[in-house]
């Protein structure tokens, strides 16, 4: 367990190097893109990309399936199947790419040109964006087996460096966009497509050099393909419900309102992506260990990792979410200058939803490791799928644009409870113990950690960026103290104190 935790810490650090670089670039490029494109074109790019994003549940499902099968065989020390898994995965993703192109160029194209609420003078540009989004999406699909292999081998340093290269290319795109003439929305879409292609080449080249199972052969092991598709089919239901919550809501907001609302939501998504990325990075380092531990028959280790992962995921997002929730308006003003109506509300509700979602990844990874996922995904997805019809009904009744977020938050409480019920049977998690040590402890940590920052915000208004930075740093410190004193177990505190003492002693 000690060795596993050292691997998790090491890989998490590599991913956070990527995260901080991504954060800095995103903060800069988001403001430039909003100013260069304008709110309407920014909203158009967001909603048109969302049409292609509706197909993402297919690739996401197969990606998780590929990584799970690779991790499982590594956990059983069975190296003979790795090459078959990779080749079969490549063939499946090739077939998937062809299916998506067919659907996108028929049903998707019809929906874009007949159902979307886009200004008529921008429909030509919207179609250019759409075609570039199709190409970019297909490229990303064909990268999935390589990415999954890198993560399965836990080579997070390579994953981090290539991701930094990807962010650097996007930065160059934004810088170049400011100086070039023509239709900037079209040019932006084309350049992002080229950047995606370059990253695809880098991922595949690295994987082929370092992992012997990665090659250029396309073949199908029928038995293995059946197992992978069977696993994916049930996982697909849950991923589909998440897609509807994200891209589906984006589309219905466009239908009921306009592209300015999509722009506001797009900004909220960018803020959330940066902050939730701290959880995602941690889970990418942790989840392979959960699957490998289950494959090795170490259920106690699985339960320990799930408990730790759920808490740490919530703490990681809370550290950054709390000051952002308190100072949303000032942060957006300093970051973007002017921003569309409802942006503040969208940002706050999105962060609250993500805090609740942060408990889920380790629970889902543990259930996926068992391979018994049919009833789990049917239940979780059935609850999640309620979001879209309820939101459509409420928007039809003239409720405000942020209503879908409130619906999602309410449903997330139910989903988190349902996940625990399944894990009680699959990996013998004690529900009462988990609620006490994870859910209630997390609520207590946030409540205590946020009290002083809220009081400071109420009685002292920060007037410039320096005061805002000090406020955020103080919030980090306050949350850190609350996490250390209340959020960690006695053993976890002893380990941290021992590590700090060891470092000081060496110095």
C-alpha positions in Angstrom: 0.0 0.0 0.0 2.9 2.3 0.8 4.4 1.7 -2.6 1.0 2.3 -4.3 0.6 5.6 -2.5 4.1 6.7 -3.5 3.2 6.0 -7.2 0.0 7.9 -6.8 1.8 10.9 -5.3 4.5 10.9 -7.9 2.0 10.7 -10.8 -0.2 13.3 -9.3 2.7 15.7 -9.1 3.5 15.2 -12.7 -0.2 15.9 -13.6 -0.2 19.0 -11.5 2.8 20.4 -13.3 0.6 20.1 -16.4 -2.4 21.5 -14.6 -0.7 24.7 -13.4 0.7 25.4 -16.9 -2.7 24.7 -18.4 -4.3 27.1 -15.8 -2.0 30.0 -16.7 -2.5 29.6 -20.4 -6.3 29.1 -20.1 -6.7 32.3 -18.0 -4.8 34.2 -20.7 -6.3 32.7 -23.8 -9.9 32.7 -22.6 -9.9 36.4 -22.3 -8.3 36.9 -25.7 -10.6 34.5 -27.4 -13.7 36.2 -25.9 -12.4 39.6 -27.0 -11.3 38.6 -30.5 -14.3 36.5 -31.4 -16.9 38.5 -29.5 -19.6 37.0 -27.2 -21.9 35.8 -30.1 -19.1 34.0 -32.0 -17.8 32.6 -28.8 -21.2 31.3 -28.0 -21.5 29.9 -31.6 -18.3 28.0 -31.3 -19.4 26.6 -27.9 -22.8 25.4 -29.1 -21.6 24.1 -32.5 -18.8 22.1 -30.8 -21.5 20.8 -28.5 -23.3 19.1 -31.4 -20.2 17.0 -32.1 -19.8 16.7 -28.4 -23.0 14.7 -28.2 -21.1 11.9 -29.8 -18.4 12.0 -27.2 -20.3 9.5 -25.0 -19.2 6.8 -27.5 -15.5 7.6 -27.4 -15.5 8.2 -23.6 -17.1 4.8 -23.1 -14.6 3.0 -25.2 -11.7 4.9 -23.6 -12.7 3.8 -20.1 -13.2 0.2 -21.4 -9.8 0.1 -23.0 -8.0 1.5 -19.9 -9.9 -0.9 -17.6 -9.0 -4.0 -19.6 -5.3 -2.9 -19.9 -5.2 -2.1 -16.1 -6.8 -5.5 -15.3 -4.4 -7.5 -17.3 -1.5 -5.6 -15.8 -2.9 -6.4 -12.3 -3.0 -10.1 -13.1 0.5 -10.0 -14.7 -0.9 -11.4 -17.9 1.1 -9.7 -20.6 0.0 -11.9 -23.5 -3.4 -10.2 -23.8 -2.1 -6.6 -23.9 -1.3 -6.6 -27.6 -4.6 -8.1 -28.5 -6.4 -5.6 -26.3 -4.6 -2.7 -28.0 -5.1 -3.9 -31.6 -8.8 -4.7 -30.9 -9.2 -1.3 -29.4 -7.7 0.4 -32.4 -10.0 -1.5 -34.7 -13.1 -0.6 -32.6 -12.1 3.1 -32.6 -11.7 3.0 -36.4 -15.2 1.6 -36.8 -16.5 4.2 -34.3 -14.9 7.0 -36.3 -16.6 6.0 -39.5 -20.0 5.7 -37.7 -19.6 9.2 -36.2 -18.6 10.7 -39.5 -21.8 9.2 -41.0 -24.0 10.5 -38.2 -22.4 13.9 -38.1 -22.6 14.5 -41.8 -26.3 13.6 -41.9 -28.3 13.9 -38.7 -25.9 16.4 -37.1 -25.6 18.6 -40.2 -29.4 18.7 -40.5 -29.8 19.7 -36.8 -27.2 22.5 -37.1 -28.8 24.1 -40.2 -32.5 23.7 -39.2 -32.8 23.7 -35.4 -30.0 25.8 -34.0 -30.6 29.4 -32.9 -27.6 31.0 -34.8 -27.7 34.4 -36.6 -28.2 33.7 -40.3 -25.2 35.8 -41.3 -23.0 33.4 -39.2 -24.3 30.1 -40.5 -21.5 29.8 -43.1 -18.9 30.2 -40.4 -20.8 27.8 -38.1 -20.7 25.2 -40.8 -16.9 25.6 -41.1 -16.6 25.3 -37.4 -18.8 22.2 -37.5 -16.6 20.4 -40.2 -13.4 21.2 -38.3 -15.0 19.9 -35.1 -15.8 16.6 -36.9 -12.2 16.2 -38.1 -10.8 17.1 -34.6 -13.1 14.8 -32.9 -12.2 11.8 -35.1 -8.5 12.6 -34.6 -9.1 12.5 -30.8 -11.0 9.2 -31.1 -8.0 7.6 -32.8 -5.7 8.8 -30.1 -7.7 7.1 -27.3 -6.0 3.7 -27.4 -2.6 5.4 -27.2 -3.7 7.7 -24.3 -5.3 4.8 -22.4 -2.1 2.8 -22.8 0.1 5.6 -21.4 -2.3 6.1 -18.4 -2.5 2.3 -17.8 1.3 2.1 -17.6 1.1 5.1 -15.2 3.6 7.1 -17.3 2.0 10.3 -16.1 5.2 12.3 -16.8 4.8 11.7 -20.5 1.1 12.4 -20.3 1.8 15.7 -18.6 4.5 16.8 -21.0 2.5 16.0 -24.1 -0.5 17.9 -22.6 1.7 20.9 -21.9 2.7 20.8 -25.6 -1.0 20.7 -26.5 -1.7 23.8 -24.4 1.4 25.6 -25.8 0.1 25.0 -29.4 -3.3 26.4 -28.4 -1.5 29.4 -27.0 0.3 29.9 -30.3 -3.1 29.6 -32.0 -4.5 32.4 -29.9 -1.5 34.7 -30.4 -1.6 34.1 -34.2 -5.3 34.7 -34.3 -4.9 38.3 -33.0 -2.8 39.3 -36.0 -4.4 37.5 -38.9 -7.2 38.9 -41.0 -10.3 37.2 -42.3 -13.1 35.4 -40.5 -11.5 34.7 -37.1 -14.1 32.1 -36.1 -13.3 30.0 -39.1 -9.5 30.5 -38.8 -9.7 29.6 -35.1 -11.5 26.3 -35.8 -9.0 25.4 -38.5 -5.9 26.1 -36.4 -7.3 24.1 -33.5 -7.9 21.2 -35.8 -4.2 21.3 -37.0 -3.0 21.4 -33.4 -5.1 18.4 -32.6 -3.5 16.5 -35.5 0.0 17.3 -34.2 -0.8 16.1 -30.7 -2.2 12.9 -32.2 1.1 12.2 -33.9 3.1 12.8 -30.7 0.9 10.5 -28.6 1.1 7.7 -31.1 4.9 8.1 -31.6 5.6 8.0 -27.9 3.4 5.0 -27.3 5.0 3.0 -30.1 8.5 3.7 -28.9 7.9 2.8 -25.2 5.2 0.1 -25.2 5.6 -3.1 -27.2 1.9 -3.7 -27.4 1.4 -0.5 -29.4 1.9 -1.0 -33.2 0.3 -0.1 -36.5 -1.7 -3.3 -36.9 -5.5 -3.4 -36.9 -6.9 -6.8 -35.9 -9.9 -8.0 -34.0 -10.0 -10.7 -31.3 -13.7 -11.6 -31.5 -13.9 -12.9 -27.9 -12.0 -9.9 -26.6 -14.1 -7.5 -28.7 -17.3 -9.0 -27.4 -16.1 -8.6 -23.8 -15.0 -5.0 -24.4 -18.2 -4.0 -26.1 -20.3 -5.7 -23.5 -18.4 -3.8 -20.8 -18.7 -0.6 -22.8 -22.4 -1.0 -23.6 -23.4 -0.7 -20.0 -20.9 2.0 -19.2 -22.3 3.9 -22.3 -25.6 4.4 -20.6 -24.1 6.4 -17.8 -21.8 8.4 -20.1 -24.7 9.1 -22.3 -26.6 10.6 -19.4 -23.6 12.8 -18.5 -23.4 13.9 -22.2 -27.1 14.9 -22.1 -26.4 16.9 -18.9 -23.6 18.8 -20.5 -24.0 19.0 -24.3 -27.7 18.4 -24.3 -28.3 21.2 -21.8 -26.1 23.5 -23.9 -28.2 22.8 -27.0 -31.6 23.3 -25.3 -30.3 26.6 -23.8 -29.6 27.7 -27.4 -33.1 26.7 -28.5 -34.9 28.4 -25.6 -32.6 31.4 -25.5 -29.6 32.5 -27.7 -25.9 32.3 -28.3 -25.2 34.9 -25.5 -26.5 32.3 -23.0 -24.2 29.7 -24.6 -21.3 32.1 -24.2 -22.1 32.6 -20.5 -22.3 28.8 -20.0 -19.1 28.4 -22.1 -17.2 30.6 -19.7 -18.6 28.7 -16.7 -17.4 25.5 -18.3 -13.9 26.8 -18.8 -13.7 27.9 -15.1 -15.0 24.6 -14.0 -12.7 22.6 -16.3 -9.6 24.3 -14.8 -10.7 23.8 -11.2 -12.1 20.3 -11.6 -8.9 19.4 -13.5 -7.2 19.2 -10.1 -9.6 16.3 -9.2 -9.3 14.7 -12.7 -5.5 14.6 -12.4 -5.6 13.0 -9.0 -8.1 10.4 -10.2 -6.0 9.6 -13.3 -3.2 8.7 -10.9 -5.4 6.9 -8.4 -7.9 4.9 -10.5 -5.3 2.5 -12.1 -4.3 1.4 -8.6 -7.9 0.7 -7.7 -8.4 -1.6 -10.7 -5.0 -3.3 -10.2 -5.7 -3.8 -6.4 -9.1 -5.4 -7.2 -7.5 -7.7 -9.9 -5.0 -8.8 -7.3 -7.8 -9.7 -4.8 -6.9 -6.9 -2.3 -10.4 -5.7 -1.4 -9.3 -3.9 1.8 -6.8 -1.9 -0.3 -9.6 -1.1 -2.7 -11.8 0.2 0.1 -8.9 2.3 1.5 -8.2 3.8 -1.9 -11.9 4.6 -2.5 -12.3 6.3 0.9 -9.1 8.3 0.5 -9.8 9.2 -3.1 -13.4 10.4 -2.5 -12.2 12.7 0.4 -9.1 14.0 -1.4 -11.0 14.7 -4.6 -13.5 16.8 -2.7 -10.8 18.6 -0.8 -8.8 19.4 -3.9 -11.8 21.0 -5.7 -13.0 22.7 -2.5 -9.7 24.5 -1.9 -10.1 26.3 -5.3 -13.9 26.4 -5.4 -14.5 28.2 -2.1 -12.6 31.5 -2.9 -14.0 31.4 -6.5 -17.6 31.0 -5.2 -17.1 33.9 -2.8 -15.3 36.3 -5.3 -16.9 35.2 -8.6 -17.9 38.7 -9.8 -14.5 40.2 -9.1 -12.5 37.3 -10.5 -14.6 37.4 -13.8 -14.2 41.2 -14.0 -10.4 41.1 -13.6 -10.1 38.1 -15.9 -12.5 38.9 -18.7 -13.5 42.6 -18.3 -17.1 42.4 -19.6 -19.0 39.1 -19.6 -22.5 38.0 -20.6 -25.5 38.0 -18.3 -25.9 34.9 -16.1 -22.2 34.1 -16.2 -21.8 34.6 -12.4 -24.7 32.4 -11.6 -23.6 29.7 -14.1 -20.1 29.7 -12.6 -21.3 29.3 -9.0 -23.8 26.6 -9.8 -21.3 24.7 -11.9 -18.8 24.7 -9.1 -21.3 23.5 -6.5 -22.3 20.7 -8.9 -18.6 19.7 -9.4 -18.0 19.6 -5.7 -20.8 17.0 -5.4 -19.5 15.1 -8.5 -16.0 14.9 -7.0 -17.1 12.0 -4.8 -18.0 9.9 -7.8 -14.9 9.0 -9.8 -13.3 6.6 -7.3 -16.7 5.0 -6.5 -17.3 4.4 -10.2 -13.7 3.1 -10.7 -14.2 0.6 -7.9 -17.4 -0.7 -9.4 -15.9 -0.8 -12.9 -13.0 -2.9 -11.5 -15.5 -5.6 -10.6 -16.8 -5.9 -14.1 -20.4 -6.1 -12.7 -21.6 -2.8 -14.1 -24.9 -3.5 -15.8 -27.3 -2.7 -12.9 -25.0 0.0 -11.7 -25.0 2.0 -14.9 -28.7 1.4 -15.6 -29.6 2.9 -12.2 -27.1 5.8 -12.2 -27.9 6.7 -15.8 -31.7 6.5 -15.3 -31.4 9.0 -12.5 -29.1 11.2 -14.6 -31.3 11.1 -17.7 -34.1 12.8 -15.7 -32.1 16.0 -15.9 -33.0 16.8 -19.6 -36.8 16.2 -19.6 -37.2 18.0 -16.2 -35.1 20.9 -17.5 -37.0 21.2 -20.8 -40.3 21.2 -18.9 -39.2 23.9 -16.5 -37.7 26.1 -19.3 -40.9 25.7 -21.2 -42.7 27.0 -18.2 -40.4 30.1 -18.4 -38.0 29.2 -15.6 -34.6 31.0 -15.8 -31.6 29.7 -17.9 -29.8 28.4 -14.8 -32.6 26.0 -13.9 -30.9 22.9 -15.5 -28.0 23.3 -13.0 -30.3 23.3 -10.0 -31.9 20.1 -11.4 -28.5 18.5 -11.8 -27.5 19.4 -8.2 -30.6 17.8 -6.8 -30.2 14.6 -8.8 -26.5 14.4 -7.8 -27.4 13.9 -4.2 -29.5 10.9 -5.2 -26.8 9.5 -7.5 -24.1 9.6 -4.8 -26.4 7.7 -2.5 -27.1 5.1 -5.2 -23.4 4.6 -5.9 -22.8 3.7 -2.2 -25.6 1.1 -2.2 -23.9 -0.8 -5.1 -20.4 -0.7 -3.6 -21.8 -2.1 -0.3 -22.4 -5.3 -2.2 -19.5 -5.3 -4.7 -16.5 -4.4 -2.6 -18.1 -4.6 0.9 -18.0 -0.9 1.7 -19.6 0.0 5.0 -22.2 2.7 4.0 -22.5 4.2 7.5 -18.8 4.4 7.9 -18.3 6.0 4.5 -21.0 8.6 5.1 -19.4 9.5 8.4 -15.8 9.6 7.3 -16.3 11.0 3.8 -19.6 12.9 3.3 -20.1 14.4 6.8 -16.4 15.0 7.3 -16.2 16.8 3.9 -19.2 19.0 4.8 -17.6 19.9 8.1 -14.3 20.8 6.5 -15.9 23.1 4.0 -18.2 24.7 6.5 -15.3 25.5 8.9 -12.9 26.4 6.1 -15.3 28.9 4.5 -16.5 30.7 7.6 -13.6 33.2 7.9 -13.3 34.0 4.1 -17.0 34.6 4.0 -16.8 37.0 6.9 -13.9 38.8 5.4 -15.8 39.2 2.1 -18.8 40.5 3.9 -17.1 43.2 5.9 -14.1 44.0 3.7 -14.4 44.5 -0.1 -11.2 43.8 -2.1 -10.6 46.6 -4.5 -7.7 45.5 -6.6 -5.9 42.4 -7.9 -3.3 42.4 -5.1 -6.0 42.3 -2.4 -7.8 39.6 -4.3 -4.7 37.5 -4.5 -4.1 37.8 -0.8 -7.7 36.9 -0.1 -7.4 33.7 -2.3 -4.1 32.7 -0.6 -5.7 33.2 2.8 -8.6 31.0 1.7 -6.2 28.4 0.6 -4.4 28.5 3.9 -7.7 28.4 5.9 -9.0 25.5 3.9 -5.7 23.7 4.2 -5.8 24.0 8.0 -9.4 22.7 8.1 -8.4 19.8 5.9 -5.4 18.9 8.0 -7.1 19.1 11.4 -10.5 17.8 10.5 -10.4 16.2 7.0 -7.5 13.8 7.5 -7.5 10.7 9.6 -5.0 10.4 12.5 -2.7 8.1 10.5 -2.8 10.5 7.5 -1.8 13.4 9.7 1.0 11.4 11.2 2.3 10.5 7.8 2.3 14.1 6.7 4.0 15.3 9.9 6.6 12.5 9.5 7.3 13.6 5.8 7.7 17.2 6.8 9.9 16.4 9.7 12.1 14.2 7.4 12.5 17.0 4.9 13.4 19.6 7.6 15.8 17.2 9.2 17.6 16.6 5.9 17.9 20.4 5.4 
